[in-house]
Amino acid sequence: MGFVMRFLELKEKEVINCKDCKRLGYVADIEFDCKTGRIMAIIVPGPGKILSCFGSNSEYYIRFNDIVRIGPDIVLVDIDHCNIHKMHDNHC
């Protein structure tokens, strides 16, 4: 059996970009394909957003294939800052 993790465990992890070592925040949600069950992206509240509900209306939409590693405390992603999509509605 492979590595198994619950969503609540993923939400406790901080997301850090390997390109610039910038802390993006904590995982707030995921997007998955209902037909295949595959995770498509993780969603992280944008700057100034507190507890996923107060503050800025933007969110970081990070494609799952941009995740380098999920460790015990952090999620490492490898993306250029200009490729971190900010969401205002449901999709980029």
C-alpha positions in Angstrom: 0.0 0.0 0.0 1.3 3.5 -0.9 1.4 6.7 1.1 -2.0 7.6 2.5 -3.0 11.0 3.9 -6.3 12.5 5.0 -7.4 15.9 3.8 -7.3 17.2 7.4 -3.6 16.3 7.6 -3.0 18.1 4.3 -4.7 21.2 5.6 -2.1 21.4 8.4 0.8 21.7 6.0 2.4 25.0 4.9 3.0 25.5 1.2 6.4 26.8 0.2 7.6 27.6 -3.3 11.1 26.1 -4.1 11.8 28.7 -6.8 11.9 31.6 -4.4 11.5 30.0 -0.9 8.4 32.1 -0.5 5.8 30.9 2.0 2.4 30.9 0.3 0.2 29.8 3.2 -1.6 26.7 4.3 -3.7 24.4 2.1 -7.3 25.4 2.4 -9.0 23.2 -0.2 -8.5 20.8 -3.0 -10.0 20.5 -6.5 -10.5 17.0 -7.8 -12.0 15.3 -10.8 -15.3 13.7 -9.8 -15.1 11.1 -12.5 -11.5 9.9 -11.8 -11.1 10.9 -8.2 -7.7 12.5 -9.1 -6.6 15.6 -7.3 -6.3 18.4 -9.8 -5.0 21.3 -7.6 -4.6 22.6 -4.1 -6.0 25.9 -3.1 -4.2 28.3 -0.7 -5.8 31.5 0.6 -4.1 34.6 -0.9 -2.2 37.2 1.0 -4.2 39.0 3.7 -6.8 36.2 3.9 -7.3 34.9 7.5 -8.8 31.5 8.3 -9.9 31.2 4.6 -12.8 33.6 5.0 -11.7 37.1 6.0 -9.7 39.5 3.9 -8.7 39.3 0.2 -10.9 37.5 -2.2 -8.1 35.9 -4.1 -6.7 32.4 -3.7 -3.7 30.6 -5.1 -4.6 27.7 -7.4 -1.6 25.4 -7.6 -1.8 22.4 -10.0 -1.2 19.1 -8.4 1.6 18.2 -10.9 3.5 21.3 -9.6 3.9 19.7 -6.2 7.4 18.5 -5.7 7.0 16.8 -2.3 4.6 16.5 0.6 6.6 16.2 3.8 5.5 15.8 7.4 5.1 19.6 7.9 5.2 21.3 4.5 4.2 21.0 0.8 7.0 22.0 -1.6 5.9 23.3 -4.9 8.1 24.3 -7.9 6.5 27.1 -9.9 7.4 30.5 -11.2 5.6 33.2 -9.3 3.9 34.3 -12.5 2.5 30.8 -12.9 0.7 30.8 -9.5 -2.8 31.4 -10.6 -5.0 33.7 -8.4 -8.6 32.7 -8.4 -11.4 35.2 -7.8 -14.3 32.9 -8.8 -14.4 29.1 -9.3 -11.6 28.8 -11.9 -8.6 30.7 -13.4 
